[in-house]
Amino acid sequence: MDMSDWAKHSDYPTMAAAGFQHPITFNIYAVDHTNPAPAVGALLGTVTQTFLIPWRPEADLTCAGGTAWRAADNACYNGFAFSIEFDLRSLNLTLPNEVIFGIAYNTNTWGANPIGLNGPYESLNVGLVSAPPSPSVGVNVEADALFWNTMTPANYSDGGAGGIGTFRRDDNWTPYSPAVRLNAFTPATAAASCKNGGWQTLSRGNGSTFTNQGDCVSYATNGK
């Protein structure tokens, strides 16, 4: 998934030049269909990993306002986009047809356990993409909606009528969607499924992948 960091190293000179380390959590929930609109159901799995967050480049005074930085495409940006990757294979999850995912991390005053100190994590954001491509497998069942948690009523399309400070559904997000890609693997149970490139989308029961077709066939046949 893509994140966007607005923090500059010059604001935190005592920290490493490569960036700062910060834990980020990926949650997967079931979908509750008991109400007219989909809602967050039971938590199915969670994983927290610590990532190196790269600094945003320093400001370029030739950019409008003098606070943004200029990229190789000659455009000016306030944030620096970078990717992180969560590994959920150790959870050994069998997921339902529909899921809701959430990204969470702590900052000075926000998060499940606020840190209580100012830091560069105050400038860390989840990335969005405009008009994302259709999934190669599955569908985005609500392209106009996402689930998030904000304390600002006006940030919700309903003005906060459905509650604030809670992880819930919100609409009117077209053309934007979270910049996230999910890769799912299916355990190999039949040797035939490994053929014609099938081994590339299959895995062992523990989520580990195969190096070639023969490796897949051996596992499907002998369990190792």
C-alpha positions as CSV (number, residue, x, y, z in Angstrom):
1,M,0.0,0.0,0.0
2,D,1.1,3.6,-0.5
3,M,1.6,6.1,2.2
4,S,2.5,9.8,2.0
5,D,4.9,11.5,4.4
6,W,5.0,15.3,4.8
7,A,7.8,15.4,7.5
8,K,11.2,16.9,6.6
9,H,14.5,15.8,8.1
10,S,15.4,19.4,8.8
11,D,12.6,19.5,11.3
12,Y,14.0,16.5,13.2
13,P,17.8,16.8,12.7
14,T,18.6,14.4,15.6
15,M,16.9,11.5,13.9
16,A,18.4,9.2,11.2
17,A,18.9,10.7,7.7
18,A,17.3,7.7,6.1
19,G,13.9,8.3,7.9
20,F,12.2,7.3,11.1
21,Q,10.8,4.0,12.3
22,H,7.1,3.7,13.1
23,P,4.7,0.8,13.7
24,I,1.6,0.6,11.5
25,T,-1.3,-1.9,11.9
26,F,-3.3,-3.6,9.2
27,N,-6.7,-4.9,10.3
28,I,-9.2,-7.1,8.4
29,Y,-12.9,-7.2,9.3
30,A,-15.9,-9.2,8.3
31,V,-18.8,-7.2,6.7
32,D,-22.0,-6.8,8.7
33,H,-25.0,-6.9,6.3
34,T,-27.7,-6.7,9.0
35,N,-28.3,-3.0,8.3
36,P,-29.3,-1.4,4.9
37,A,-25.7,-0.2,4.4
38,P,-22.6,-2.4,5.0
39,A,-21.0,-2.0,8.4
40,V,-17.9,-3.2,10.2
41,G,-18.2,-6.7,11.4
42,A,-15.9,-8.9,13.5
43,L,-12.2,-8.5,13.5
44,L,-10.8,-11.4,11.5
45,G,-7.1,-10.7,11.7
46,T,-4.5,-8.0,12.6
47,V,-0.8,-7.5,12.1
48,T,1.5,-4.8,13.2
49,Q,4.8,-4.1,11.5
50,T,7.4,-1.4,12.0
51,F,8.4,0.4,8.8
52,L,11.1,2.9,7.8
53,I,9.3,6.1,6.9
54,P,11.4,8.2,4.4
55,W,11.6,11.9,4.9
56,R,9.9,14.3,2.5
57,P,12.4,16.3,0.4
58,E,13.2,19.9,1.5
59,A,11.1,22.8,0.2
60,D,11.8,24.3,-3.2
61,L,11.3,28.0,-3.1
62,T,10.4,28.0,-6.8
63,C,7.2,26.1,-5.9
64,A,4.1,28.2,-5.3
65,G,4.0,29.2,-1.6
66,G,7.6,28.0,-1.2
67,T,6.7,25.1,1.0
68,A,6.4,22.2,-1.4
69,W,9.2,20.2,-3.0
70,R,9.8,19.7,-6.7
71,A,9.9,16.2,-8.1
72,A,11.6,14.8,-11.3
73,D,8.4,15.4,-13.2
74,N,8.9,19.1,-12.4
75,A,5.6,19.2,-10.4
76,C,5.5,20.4,-6.8
77,Y,4.2,18.2,-4.0
78,N,3.7,18.6,-0.2
79,G,3.9,14.8,0.5
80,F,6.4,12.1,-0.5
81,A,4.7,8.9,-1.6
82,F,6.3,5.5,-0.7
83,S,5.1,1.9,-0.4
84,I,4.9,-0.5,2.5
85,E,4.0,-4.2,2.5
86,F,2.3,-6.2,5.2
87,D,2.8,-10.0,5.4
88,L,-0.4,-11.7,6.7
89,R,0.6,-15.2,5.9
90,S,1.4,-16.1,9.5
91,L,-2.3,-15.5,10.3
92,N,-3.3,-18.4,8.1
93,L,-6.7,-16.8,7.3
94,T,-9.5,-18.2,5.2
95,L,-11.4,-15.0,4.3
96,P,-15.1,-14.7,3.4
97,N,-16.1,-13.3,0.0
98,E,-16.2,-9.7,1.3
99,V,-13.9,-8.0,3.8
100,I,-13.2,-4.5,5.1
101,F,-9.6,-3.4,5.8
102,G,-8.3,-0.6,8.0
103,I,-4.9,1.0,8.5
104,A,-4.1,2.3,12.0
105,Y,-1.1,3.9,13.8
106,N,-0.5,6.1,16.8
107,T,0.4,9.8,16.7
108,N,0.8,12.5,19.4
109,T,-2.9,12.7,20.3
110,W,-4.6,10.1,18.0
111,G,-4.7,6.3,17.6
112,A,-5.5,3.4,19.9
113,N,-2.6,4.4,22.2
114,P,-1.6,8.1,21.6
115,I,2.1,8.6,22.0
116,G,1.7,12.0,23.9
117,L,4.8,13.5,22.2
118,N,5.2,15.5,19.0
119,G,7.0,13.7,16.2
120,P,7.2,13.2,12.5
121,Y,4.4,10.6,12.7
122,E,2.1,13.7,12.9
123,S,2.8,14.2,9.2
124,L,2.1,10.6,8.1
125,N,-0.9,9.9,5.8
126,V,-2.5,7.0,4.0
127,G,-2.3,7.4,0.3
128,L,-5.2,7.7,-2.2
129,V,-5.3,7.0,-5.9
130,S,-7.6,8.7,-8.4
131,A,-9.6,6.4,-10.7
132,P,-7.8,3.2,-9.7
133,P,-7.7,0.2,-12.1
134,S,-10.3,-2.6,-11.6
135,P,-9.0,-5.5,-9.5
136,S,-7.6,-8.4,-11.5
137,V,-9.3,-10.8,-9.1
138,G,-12.6,-9.9,-7.4
139,V,-14.4,-6.6,-7.4
140,N,-14.5,-3.4,-5.4
141,V,-18.2,-3.7,-4.4
142,E,-18.5,-0.1,-3.3
143,A,-16.1,2.1,-5.3
144,D,-17.7,5.3,-4.0
145,A,-17.3,4.3,-0.3
146,L,-14.6,3.6,2.2
147,F,-14.4,3.1,6.0
148,W,-12.5,5.5,8.2
149,N,-12.4,7.1,11.6
150,T,-12.3,10.9,12.0
151,M,-13.4,13.3,14.8
152,T,-14.2,16.1,12.3
153,P,-18.0,15.9,11.5
154,A,-17.6,17.7,8.2
155,N,-15.2,15.1,7.0
156,Y,-18.0,12.6,6.7
157,S,-20.5,13.0,3.8
158,D,-23.4,12.9,6.3
159,G,-21.9,15.7,8.4
160,G,-21.2,13.3,11.3
161,A,-24.8,12.3,11.7
162,G,-23.8,8.6,11.9
163,G,-21.3,9.3,14.6
164,I,-17.7,10.6,14.9
165,G,-14.6,9.0,16.3
166,T,-15.6,5.6,15.1
167,F,-14.5,3.4,12.2
168,R,-17.5,3.4,9.9
169,R,-18.7,3.7,6.3
170,D,-18.5,6.9,4.4
171,D,-19.5,7.6,0.7
172,N,-19.0,10.3,-2.0
173,W,-15.3,9.4,-2.4
174,T,-15.4,9.0,-6.2
175,P,-12.9,9.1,-7.9
176,Y,-10.6,8.4,-5.0
177,S,-9.8,5.1,-3.3
178,P,-7.1,3.9,-0.9
179,A,-3.9,3.1,-2.7
180,V,-3.9,-0.5,-1.6
181,R,-3.3,-3.8,-3.4
182,L,-4.2,-7.1,-1.8
183,N,-2.5,-10.3,-2.9
184,A,-4.3,-13.5,-1.9
185,F,-3.0,-17.1,-2.2
186,T,-4.9,-20.3,-2.3
187,P,-3.3,-23.5,-0.8
188,A,-2.4,-26.1,-3.4
189,T,-4.5,-29.3,-2.9
190,A,-4.3,-30.9,-6.4
191,A,-1.3,-31.4,-8.6
192,A,-3.3,-30.4,-11.7
193,S,-3.9,-26.9,-10.3
194,C,-0.1,-26.3,-10.3
195,K,0.2,-26.6,-14.0
196,N,0.0,-23.9,-16.7
197,G,1.4,-21.3,-14.4
198,G,-1.1,-22.1,-11.6
199,W,1.7,-22.6,-9.1
200,Q,2.3,-18.8,-9.2
201,T,-1.0,-18.1,-7.5
202,L,-1.0,-21.0,-5.0
203,S,0.8,-21.5,-1.7
204,R,1.4,-24.0,1.1
205,G,-0.9,-24.1,4.1
206,N,1.4,-21.7,6.0
207,G,1.2,-19.2,3.2
208,S,4.7,-19.7,1.8
209,T,4.9,-19.7,-2.0
210,F,6.5,-22.1,-4.5
211,T,9.7,-21.6,-6.5
212,N,8.4,-23.6,-9.5
213,Q,5.7,-26.0,-10.8
214,G,7.5,-29.1,-9.5
215,D,7.7,-27.6,-6.0
216,C,3.9,-27.0,-6.1
217,V,3.2,-30.5,-7.4
218,S,5.3,-32.1,-4.7
219,Y,3.4,-30.2,-2.0
220,A,0.0,-31.0,-3.4
221,T,0.8,-34.6,-3.7
222,N,2.9,-35.3,-0.6
223,G,2.1,-32.3,1.6
224,K,5.8,-31.2,1.6
